[in-house]
């Protein structure tokens, strides 16, 4: 365990339960923000790869067909 982890645990032990819950909420918020940042970076990379393919954009009709196909597949699987 690192020095900062030890220090945090010692400080947590001194807090009342309500404050420990606040700390947990804060840590979970920070972890979720980090996860969103990582997901956004992966999405950006995927979009760059897709853009590099130089594919023609889908028409509204093609998008609608894809949506309907996915819905039908989902209904059949349910």
QUIUR-V492903 format. One record per pair of residues at least 6 apart in sequence whose ideal C-beta (glycine too) atoms are under 7 Angstrom apart, sorted by the first residue. I is the first residue (numbers start at 1). J is the second residue. Records with the same first field share a line. If there is no record, write none. Layout:
I=J, J
This chain:
12=20, 23
